[in-house]
Amino acid sequence: MTSRIIYENGCPFIEIDGRKYPPAAFRSFRPKPDNISLMKRCGIKLNQLLVSGLPCTIGNPYSLFGEVWKGDGVYDFSAFDKQFQMFERFSAPDAYFNVMIHLDTPEWWKKAHPDSEPDSYHHITESAVDDEWKKSAADYMKALISYAEEKHGGRIFGYSIAAGLSNEWFDHSLYMPEYDRSNNRLTKIWRDIIGKPDAAVPTIDSMESGNTVLRCPASDEYKYLELASDVTGKLICYFAKEAQTILNHKKLFGLFFGYVNMDFQVYWNTNGYEQVRRCSDIDMLYSPASYGYNRRIDGVSSYQYSVDSIGLNNKLYLHEDDHRTELAQFPLENGAMLTDYYNSFFEWREVFRREMGNTMEKHAAFWWFDFFGGYYSSPEYERELILEHKVFTEMSYGERKNVSETAVFVDPGSFMCMKERSGICTDLVRANIDSLHRCGAPFDYYDLSDIKKLDPGKYKLYIFLNALNMPAETSEYIKNELSDKMKVWLYAPDICDPEDGMIKYERIGRTVGLDVSTYDCNDDIPRVDYKGVKFGFLKHTAPLFKVNDGESLAYYIDGTPAAARKDDNIYISVGRVPWQMWRDIAKDAGVHIWDEDGGGLSVTSQFISHYTTLTTDRVLHVKEDGVYIDIWSGRKYEAKNLILSYSAEKGKTALFIKYRN
C-alpha cells in the first residue's frame, strides 16, 4: 500500500492506494473501544496511535499498552500488536492508521549506558550529539517500521516520530544553573567553535544579564543557542532519513516540531526548524492549535507555526485540536486534574468551529485529540462530531483559493537575538499575530528565509515582525524587489550587521528609510498611543527608539513619535500593535477589509468563517452581493451593496458560503 498528499482545487487529501481521504483524523493517549467506536460512527477513517512505554510530563504513561523497546536490539512487538488489533476491531473496516513511535531513552537505557548523555526526554539537545543513542533509537524505529509493514502494512498510511519534552523535541533544561552541562559533548563542540576550551557554559541568568533586551549574534551565548537549535533540527532529519531507508517514500512521515508562538521560544532549542521544513524525507508537520488567549471564547483562534511556510516547502500542516471539553473535569489515573477545560458544550463547540475555519483556510489537515479519553462522551458531542466531519468532508470537494493580500514574516534566528525574560519575543510575534487575526483581513504567515519563493505580485502589504538578524541578500531583495510594496517594520529590523555579527543601532534607519534614533524614556514601561488606543511592550525594554521624520502615526505619552510612515515604509518602534492600527495600515495599503470591528475570521474564495468575539451585531464587507448561507445554523442572509449584516450570540461562529441556484 502507498500513500501520498495531493491537492485538488486547493483542498488537501491523503491518497491511499488511489483513494482520496479528506484529512480529518482521531488521536488519543487513551484509545479504547468506546472512543474508537465513536469516531467510527462519526465517519472518521484516519487514526493515529502512539507506541510508547514512557510517562508524560504529568506522570501518567503516554500509552497503557507498554514498551516495545526492551533492550539493545531487543524488541517485544506484542504491545504494538495488541493496540493495533484494538484499532482494527473497533474502527471502520476501511480505516487507516498513522503509527507514532516514541524514541526517547527508556529507563533500562539509562542504567545500561551510564556514560551516555542524560535522558533524551528532558535533555534532547545533549542527546542529539550522542551517536550511541541516536543509532540505537534509529535501529528501534526501523525495526518497528519493518515489523509493522510486514504484519499490518495494508492498514498503515503513515509513520511519525516523537522525542523530547511533550513529544515535541523541546529541551527541558532551559539553561537552568542547577543542571551541569560543563563537560557534556555539546559543550565541547561549542568550545571548539568559539575557540575557548575553558569557557563557562551559558546559563539562563548569564544569557539574560546586561542592560538591553538584545543579544549580539557575535556573542558566545548566541553561538551556543544557535548550535543547540541546529543539532536538534539535524537530529530530526537524521531519523527521517533512516526511516526512509525502510519506507522509500511510499508512505507519509511526520512529527511535531518548530513552533513560533510559545513561551520559552529561545530556550526550548527548537529554532533550527527551517532545515526540518526543507527536509525531503518529511511529509507532514503537526502542531496543537495556539494556547491561552487563543482558545478563549472571546479570543481569536491561531496556530503555533509560521504556517504558510510549511505548504511552501511541500509539507502538509496538521492542526491538532486538543481542546479540553467540560467533560475533562475528571481525575486521571494518578489523580492529576487538568484545569484548562471549557465551562460548557457551547464554548467548546464554537471555538472548535472557528479552529476548523482556520484549518481549511490554511489548506491543512486536523485531528480531534481525545487526550486522556472521555472528552466527547455524550450524545451532544457525538452529534457535533458527525456534523463537523460532514462539513469538513463536503467542503473538501469544493474549490478553495487563497485570497490573502498580506504577507507576515517571522525569523527564528532573530529570536535568539532577544532575551526572553523581557517578554519581547511574545510582544513582537505572538501578540501581533493575535491582533492581526482581528484586523479584518486574512494574512499569510511565513519564515523570512522563504521570502524569495513568493510571487511579489500577490501581496499588497508586507509585515516584518522580528527581522533583527537579516542576511544581506534578504535585505537587498526586499529593497530591490519590493520597493513599490507597503512594508511595516517592528522595533529593531536589520540591527545586526551580517559581516561581523555586531549590533548597530544606525542600521535600523537605513533599512526602514526613516530617521530613527534611541529614545530615553522617563517611564519604566512606556506606552504608545494610536488614536486613543494604548499599546507597547509589557516590561521594561531597552533600548527604545523614536522616529524623527516622516508622517507620524503613533506617539509615546510625552508626544515623541513612536511610529511613522515615509513613502512605502512604516516603522513601529514597539510591539503589541493593536488591531485597529493593523486594520488602518492594511486599508491604506489597499487590502480588502472584511470586518471593521475586530471580529476574528478566516476567509478563502470558498467560505468566510466569522465569529462574534467583541460584538453581537456583525457586519461583513463581502465582494459579491447575493444570498449567503451559514453552514452551521442553516440560516440564509442577503448581502446588499456588498454588506452582509447579522446578529448572533457573543462567541458564536458562522461559516458563510455563497448560495448559488
CORMO-V445684 format. One record per residue. N is the residue number from 0. SS is DSSP state (H for helix, E for strand, C for the rest). OMEGA is omega as a letter, one per 30 degrees, with the letter a starting at -180 (999 if undefined). Layout:
n=N ss=SS omega=OMEGA
n=N ss=SS omega=OMEGA
This chain:
n=0 ss=C omega=l
n=1 ss=C omega=l
n=2 ss=E omega=l
n=3 ss=E omega=l
n=4 ss=E omega=l
n=5 ss=E omega=l
n=6 ss=E omega=l
n=7 ss=E omega=a
n=8 ss=C omega=l
n=9 ss=C omega=a
n=10 ss=E omega=a
n=11 ss=E omega=l
n=12 ss=E omega=l
n=13 ss=E omega=a
n=14 ss=E omega=a
n=15 ss=E omega=a
n=16 ss=C omega=l
n=17 ss=C omega=l
n=18 ss=E omega=a
n=19 ss=E omega=l
n=20 ss=E omega=l
n=21 ss=E omega=a
n=22 ss=C omega=l
n=23 ss=E omega=a
n=24 ss=E omega=a
n=25 ss=E omega=l
n=26 ss=E omega=l
n=27 ss=C omega=l
n=28 ss=C omega=l
n=29 ss=C omega=l
n=30 ss=C omega=l
n=31 ss=C omega=a
n=32 ss=H omega=a
n=33 ss=H omega=a
n=34 ss=H omega=l
n=35 ss=H omega=l
n=36 ss=H omega=l
n=37 ss=H omega=a
n=38 ss=H omega=l
n=39 ss=H omega=l
n=40 ss=H omega=a
n=41 ss=C omega=l
n=42 ss=C omega=a
n=43 ss=C omega=a
n=44 ss=C omega=a
n=45 ss=E omega=a
n=46 ss=E omega=l
n=47 ss=E omega=l
n=48 ss=E omega=a
n=49 ss=E omega=l
n=50 ss=E omega=a
n=51 ss=C omega=l
n=52 ss=C omega=a
n=53 ss=C omega=l
n=54 ss=E omega=l
n=55 ss=C omega=a
n=56 ss=C omega=l
n=57 ss=C omega=l
n=58 ss=C omega=l
n=59 ss=C omega=l
n=60 ss=E omega=l
n=61 ss=C omega=l
n=62 ss=C omega=l
n=63 ss=C omega=a
n=64 ss=C omega=l
n=65 ss=C omega=a
n=66 ss=C omega=l
n=67 ss=C omega=a
n=68 ss=E omega=a
n=69 ss=E omega=a
n=70 ss=E omega=l
n=71 ss=C omega=a
n=72 ss=C omega=a
n=73 ss=E omega=a
n=74 ss=E omega=l
n=75 ss=C omega=a
n=76 ss=C omega=a
n=77 ss=H omega=l
n=78 ss=H omega=l
n=79 ss=H omega=a
n=80 ss=H omega=a
n=81 ss=H omega=l
n=82 ss=H omega=a
n=83 ss=H omega=l
n=84 ss=H omega=l
n=85 ss=H omega=l
n=86 ss=H omega=l
n=87 ss=H omega=a
n=88 ss=H omega=a
n=89 ss=H omega=l
n=90 ss=C omega=a
n=91 ss=C omega=a
n=92 ss=C omega=l
n=93 ss=C omega=l
n=94 ss=C omega=l
n=95 ss=E omega=a
n=96 ss=E omega=l
n=97 ss=E omega=a
n=98 ss=E omega=l
n=99 ss=E omega=a
n=100 ss=E omega=l
n=101 ss=E omega=a
n=102 ss=C omega=a
n=103 ss=C omega=a
n=104 ss=C omega=l
n=105 ss=C omega=a
n=106 ss=H omega=a
n=107 ss=H omega=a
n=108 ss=H omega=a
n=109 ss=H omega=l
n=110 ss=H omega=a
n=111 ss=H omega=a
n=112 ss=C omega=a
n=113 ss=C omega=l
n=114 ss=C omega=l
n=115 ss=C omega=l
n=116 ss=C omega=l
n=117 ss=C omega=a
n=118 ss=C omega=a
n=119 ss=C omega=a
n=120 ss=C omega=a
n=121 ss=C omega=a
n=122 ss=C omega=a
n=123 ss=H omega=a
n=124 ss=H omega=l
n=125 ss=H omega=l
n=126 ss=H omega=a
n=127 ss=C omega=l
n=128 ss=C omega=l
n=129 ss=C omega=a
n=130 ss=H omega=a
n=131 ss=H omega=l
n=132 ss=H omega=a
n=133 ss=H omega=a
n=134 ss=H omega=a
n=135 ss=H omega=l
n=136 ss=H omega=l
n=137 ss=H omega=l
n=138 ss=H omega=l
n=139 ss=H omega=l
n=140 ss=H omega=a
n=141 ss=H omega=l
n=142 ss=H omega=l
n=143 ss=H omega=l
n=144 ss=H omega=a
n=145 ss=H omega=l
n=146 ss=H omega=a
n=147 ss=H omega=l
n=148 ss=H omega=a
n=149 ss=H omega=a
n=150 ss=H omega=a
n=151 ss=H omega=a
n=152 ss=H omega=l
n=153 ss=H omega=l
n=154 ss=H omega=a
n=155 ss=E omega=l
n=156 ss=E omega=a
n=157 ss=E omega=l
n=158 ss=E omega=l
n=159 ss=E omega=l
n=160 ss=E omega=a
n=161 ss=E omega=l
n=162 ss=C omega=a
n=163 ss=C omega=a
n=164 ss=E omega=l
n=165 ss=C omega=a
n=166 ss=C omega=a
n=167 ss=C omega=l
n=168 ss=C omega=l
n=169 ss=E omega=l
n=170 ss=C omega=a
n=171 ss=C omega=a
n=172 ss=C omega=l
n=173 ss=C omega=l
n=174 ss=C omega=l
n=175 ss=C omega=a
n=176 ss=C omega=a
n=177 ss=C omega=l
n=178 ss=C omega=a
n=179 ss=C omega=l
n=180 ss=C omega=a
n=181 ss=C omega=a
n=182 ss=C omega=a
n=183 ss=C omega=a
n=184 ss=H omega=a
n=185 ss=H omega=l
n=186 ss=H omega=l
n=187 ss=H omega=l
n=188 ss=H omega=a
n=189 ss=H omega=l
n=190 ss=H omega=l
n=191 ss=H omega=a
n=192 ss=H omega=a
n=193 ss=H omega=l
n=194 ss=C omega=a
n=195 ss=C omega=a
n=196 ss=C omega=a
n=197 ss=C omega=a
n=198 ss=C omega=l
n=199 ss=C omega=a
n=200 ss=C omega=l
n=201 ss=C omega=l
n=202 ss=C omega=l
n=203 ss=H omega=l
n=204 ss=H omega=a
n=205 ss=H omega=a
n=206 ss=H omega=l
n=207 ss=C omega=a
n=208 ss=C omega=l
n=209 ss=C omega=a
n=210 ss=C omega=l
n=211 ss=C omega=l
n=212 ss=C omega=a
n=213 ss=E omega=l
n=214 ss=C omega=a
n=215 ss=C omega=l
n=216 ss=C omega=l
n=217 ss=C omega=a
n=218 ss=C omega=l
n=219 ss=H omega=a
n=220 ss=H omega=l
n=221 ss=H omega=a
n=222 ss=H omega=l
n=223 ss=H omega=l
n=224 ss=H omega=a
n=225 ss=H omega=l
n=226 ss=H omega=a
n=227 ss=H omega=l
n=228 ss=H omega=a
n=229 ss=H omega=a
n=230 ss=H omega=l
n=231 ss=H omega=l
n=232 ss=H omega=l
n=233 ss=H omega=l
n=234 ss=H omega=l
n=235 ss=H omega=l
n=236 ss=H omega=l
n=237 ss=H omega=l
n=238 ss=H omega=a
n=239 ss=H omega=l
n=240 ss=H omega=l
n=241 ss=H omega=l
n=242 ss=H omega=a
n=243 ss=H omega=l
n=244 ss=H omega=l
n=245 ss=H omega=a
n=246 ss=H omega=a
n=247 ss=C omega=l
n=248 ss=C omega=l
n=249 ss=C omega=l
n=250 ss=C omega=a
n=251 ss=E omega=a
n=252 ss=E omega=a
n=253 ss=E omega=a
n=254 ss=E omega=l
n=255 ss=E omega=l
n=256 ss=C omega=l
n=257 ss=C omega=a
n=258 ss=C omega=l
n=259 ss=C omega=a
n=260 ss=C omega=a
n=261 ss=C omega=l
n=262 ss=C omega=a
n=263 ss=C omega=l
n=264 ss=C omega=a
n=265 ss=C omega=a
n=266 ss=C omega=l
n=267 ss=C omega=a
n=268 ss=C omega=l
n=269 ss=C omega=a
n=270 ss=C omega=l
n=271 ss=C omega=a
n=272 ss=C omega=a
n=273 ss=H omega=l
n=274 ss=H omega=l
n=275 ss=H omega=l
n=276 ss=H omega=a
n=277 ss=C omega=a
n=278 ss=C omega=a
n=279 ss=C omega=l
n=280 ss=C omega=a
n=281 ss=C omega=a
n=282 ss=C omega=a
n=283 ss=E omega=l
n=284 ss=E omega=a
n=285 ss=E omega=l
n=286 ss=E omega=l
n=287 ss=E omega=l
n=288 ss=E omega=a
n=289 ss=C omega=a
n=290 ss=C omega=l
n=291 ss=H omega=a
n=292 ss=H omega=a
n=293 ss=H omega=a
n=294 ss=H omega=l
n=295 ss=C omega=a
n=296 ss=C omega=l
n=297 ss=C omega=l
n=298 ss=C omega=l
n=299 ss=C omega=a
n=300 ss=C omega=a
n=301 ss=C omega=a
n=302 ss=E omega=a
n=303 ss=C omega=l
n=304 ss=C omega=l
n=305 ss=C omega=a
n=306 ss=C omega=a
n=307 ss=H omega=l
n=308 ss=H omega=l
n=309 ss=H omega=l
n=310 ss=H omega=l
n=311 ss=H omega=l
n=312 ss=C omega=l
n=313 ss=C omega=l
n=314 ss=C omega=l
n=315 ss=E omega=l
n=316 ss=E omega=l
n=317 ss=E omega=a
n=318 ss=E omega=a
n=319 ss=E omega=l
n=320 ss=E omega=a
n=321 ss=C omega=a
n=322 ss=C omega=a
n=323 ss=E omega=l
n=324 ss=C omega=l
n=325 ss=H omega=l
n=326 ss=H omega=l
n=327 ss=H omega=a
n=328 ss=C omega=l
n=329 ss=C omega=a
n=330 ss=C omega=l
n=331 ss=C omega=a
n=332 ss=C omega=a
n=333 ss=C omega=l
n=334 ss=C omega=l
n=335 ss=C omega=l
n=336 ss=C omega=l
n=337 ss=C omega=a
n=338 ss=C omega=a
n=339 ss=C omega=a
n=340 ss=E omega=l
n=341 ss=C omega=a
n=342 ss=C omega=a
n=343 ss=C omega=l
n=344 ss=H omega=a
n=345 ss=H omega=a
n=346 ss=H omega=a
n=347 ss=H omega=a
n=348 ss=H omega=a
n=349 ss=H omega=l
n=350 ss=H omega=a
n=351 ss=H omega=l
n=352 ss=H omega=l
n=353 ss=H omega=l
n=354 ss=H omega=l
n=355 ss=H omega=l
n=356 ss=H omega=l
n=357 ss=H omega=a
n=358 ss=H omega=a
n=359 ss=H omega=l
n=360 ss=H omega=a
n=361 ss=C omega=l
n=362 ss=C omega=a
n=363 ss=C omega=l
n=364 ss=E omega=l
n=365 ss=E omega=l
n=366 ss=E omega=l
n=367 ss=E omega=a
n=368 ss=E omega=l
n=369 ss=C omega=l
n=370 ss=C omega=a
n=371 ss=C omega=l
n=372 ss=C omega=l
n=373 ss=C omega=a
n=374 ss=C omega=a
n=375 ss=C omega=a
n=376 ss=C omega=l
n=377 ss=C omega=a
n=378 ss=H omega=a
n=379 ss=H omega=l
n=380 ss=H omega=l
n=381 ss=H omega=l
n=382 ss=H omega=a
n=383 ss=H omega=l
n=384 ss=H omega=l
n=385 ss=H omega=l
n=386 ss=H omega=a
n=387 ss=H omega=a
n=388 ss=H omega=l
n=389 ss=H omega=a
n=390 ss=H omega=a
n=391 ss=H omega=a
n=392 ss=H omega=a
n=393 ss=H omega=a
n=394 ss=H omega=l
n=395 ss=C omega=a
n=396 ss=C omega=l
n=397 ss=C omega=l
n=398 ss=C omega=a
n=399 ss=C omega=l
n=400 ss=C omega=l
n=401 ss=C omega=l
n=402 ss=C omega=a
n=403 ss=C omega=l
n=404 ss=C omega=a
n=405 ss=E omega=l
n=406 ss=E omega=a
n=407 ss=E omega=a
n=408 ss=E omega=l
n=409 ss=E omega=a
n=410 ss=C omega=a
n=411 ss=H omega=l
n=412 ss=H omega=l
n=413 ss=H omega=l
n=414 ss=H omega=a
n=415 ss=C omega=l
n=416 ss=C omega=a
n=417 ss=E omega=l
n=418 ss=C omega=a
n=419 ss=H omega=a
n=420 ss=H omega=l
n=421 ss=H omega=a
n=422 ss=C omega=a
n=423 ss=H omega=l
n=424 ss=H omega=l
n=425 ss=H omega=a
n=426 ss=H omega=a
n=427 ss=H omega=a
n=428 ss=H omega=a
n=429 ss=H omega=a
n=430 ss=H omega=l
n=431 ss=H omega=l
n=432 ss=H omega=l
n=433 ss=H omega=a
n=434 ss=H omega=l
n=435 ss=H omega=l
n=436 ss=C omega=l
n=437 ss=C omega=a
n=438 ss=C omega=l
n=439 ss=C omega=a
n=440 ss=C omega=l
n=441 ss=C omega=l
n=442 ss=C omega=l
n=443 ss=E omega=a
n=444 ss=E omega=a
n=445 ss=E omega=l
n=446 ss=E omega=a
n=447 ss=H omega=a
n=448 ss=H omega=l
n=449 ss=H omega=a
n=450 ss=H omega=a
n=451 ss=H omega=l
n=452 ss=H omega=a
n=453 ss=C omega=l
n=454 ss=C omega=a
n=455 ss=C omega=a
n=456 ss=C omega=a
n=457 ss=C omega=a
n=458 ss=C omega=l
n=459 ss=C omega=a
n=460 ss=E omega=l
n=461 ss=E omega=a
n=462 ss=E omega=a
n=463 ss=E omega=a
n=464 ss=C omega=a
n=465 ss=C omega=a
n=466 ss=C omega=a
n=467 ss=C omega=a
n=468 ss=C omega=a
n=469 ss=C omega=l
n=470 ss=C omega=a
n=471 ss=H omega=a
n=472 ss=H omega=l
n=473 ss=H omega=l
n=474 ss=H omega=l
n=475 ss=H omega=l
n=476 ss=H omega=l
n=477 ss=H omega=a
n=478 ss=H omega=a
n=479 ss=H omega=a
n=480 ss=H omega=a
n=481 ss=C omega=a
n=482 ss=C omega=a
n=483 ss=C omega=a
n=484 ss=C omega=l
n=485 ss=E omega=a
n=486 ss=E omega=l
n=487 ss=E omega=a
n=488 ss=E omega=a
n=489 ss=E omega=l
n=490 ss=C omega=a
n=491 ss=C omega=a
n=492 ss=C omega=l
n=493 ss=C omega=a
n=494 ss=C omega=a
n=495 ss=E omega=l
n=496 ss=C omega=a
n=497 ss=C omega=a
n=498 ss=C omega=a
n=499 ss=C omega=l
n=500 ss=C omega=a
n=501 ss=C omega=l
n=502 ss=E omega=a
n=503 ss=C omega=a
n=504 ss=C omega=a
n=505 ss=H omega=a
n=506 ss=H omega=a
n=507 ss=H omega=a
n=508 ss=H omega=l
n=509 ss=H omega=a
n=510 ss=H omega=a
n=511 ss=H omega=l
n=512 ss=C omega=l
n=513 ss=C omega=l
n=514 ss=C omega=a
n=515 ss=E omega=l
n=516 ss=E omega=l
n=517 ss=E omega=a
n=518 ss=C omega=l
n=519 ss=C omega=a
n=520 ss=C omega=l
n=521 ss=C omega=a
n=522 ss=C omega=l
n=523 ss=C omega=l
n=524 ss=C omega=a
n=525 ss=C omega=l
n=526 ss=C omega=l
n=527 ss=E omega=a
n=528 ss=E omega=l
n=529 ss=E omega=l
n=530 ss=C omega=l
n=531 ss=C omega=l
n=532 ss=E omega=a
n=533 ss=E omega=l
n=534 ss=E omega=l
n=535 ss=C omega=l
n=536 ss=C omega=a
n=537 ss=C omega=l
n=538 ss=C omega=l
n=539 ss=C omega=a
n=540 ss=C omega=l
n=541 ss=C omega=g
n=542 ss=C omega=l
n=543 ss=C omega=a
n=544 ss=E omega=l
n=545 ss=E omega=a
n=546 ss=E omega=a
n=547 ss=C omega=l
n=548 ss=C omega=a
n=549 ss=C omega=l
n=550 ss=E omega=a
n=551 ss=E omega=a
n=552 ss=E omega=a
n=553 ss=E omega=a
n=554 ss=E omega=l
n=555 ss=E omega=a
n=556 ss=C omega=l
n=557 ss=C omega=l
n=558 ss=C omega=l
n=559 ss=C omega=a
n=560 ss=E omega=l
n=561 ss=E omega=l
n=562 ss=E omega=a
n=563 ss=E omega=l
n=564 ss=E omega=l
n=565 ss=E omega=a
n=566 ss=C omega=a
n=567 ss=C omega=l
n=568 ss=E omega=l
n=569 ss=E omega=l
n=570 ss=E omega=l
n=571 ss=E omega=a
n=572 ss=C omega=a
n=573 ss=C omega=l
n=574 ss=C omega=l
n=575 ss=C omega=l
n=576 ss=C omega=a
n=577 ss=C omega=a
n=578 ss=H omega=l
n=579 ss=H omega=l
n=580 ss=H omega=l
n=581 ss=H omega=l
n=582 ss=H omega=a
n=583 ss=H omega=l
n=584 ss=H omega=l
n=585 ss=H omega=l
n=586 ss=H omega=l
n=587 ss=H omega=l
n=588 ss=C omega=a
n=589 ss=C omega=l
n=590 ss=C omega=l
n=591 ss=C omega=l
n=592 ss=C omega=a
n=593 ss=C omega=a
n=594 ss=C omega=a
n=595 ss=C omega=a
n=596 ss=C omega=l
n=597 ss=C omega=l
n=598 ss=C omega=l
n=599 ss=C omega=l
n=600 ss=E omega=l
n=601 ss=E omega=a
n=602 ss=E omega=l
n=603 ss=C omega=l
n=604 ss=C omega=a
n=605 ss=C omega=a
n=606 ss=C omega=l
n=607 ss=E omega=l
n=608 ss=E omega=a
n=609 ss=E omega=a
n=610 ss=E omega=a
n=611 ss=C omega=a
n=612 ss=C omega=a
n=613 ss=C omega=a
n=614 ss=C omega=l
n=615 ss=C omega=l
n=616 ss=E omega=a
n=617 ss=E omega=l
n=618 ss=E omega=l
n=619 ss=E omega=l
n=620 ss=E omega=a
n=621 ss=C omega=a
n=622 ss=C omega=a
n=623 ss=C omega=l
n=624 ss=C omega=l
n=625 ss=E omega=a
n=626 ss=E omega=l
n=627 ss=E omega=l
n=628 ss=E omega=l
n=629 ss=E omega=a
n=630 ss=C omega=a
n=631 ss=C omega=a
n=632 ss=C omega=a
n=633 ss=C omega=a
n=634 ss=C omega=l
n=635 ss=E omega=l
n=636 ss=E omega=l
n=637 ss=E omega=l
n=638 ss=E omega=l
n=639 ss=E omega=a
n=640 ss=C omega=l
n=641 ss=C omega=l
n=642 ss=E omega=l
n=643 ss=E omega=a
n=644 ss=E omega=l
n=645 ss=E omega=l
n=646 ss=E omega=a
n=647 ss=C omega=l
n=648 ss=C omega=a
n=649 ss=C omega=a
n=650 ss=C omega=a
n=651 ss=C omega=l
n=652 ss=E omega=l
n=653 ss=E omega=l
n=654 ss=E omega=a
n=655 ss=E omega=l
n=656 ss=E omega=a
n=657 ss=E omega=l
n=658 ss=C omega=l
n=659 ss=C omega=a
n=660 ss=C omega=999
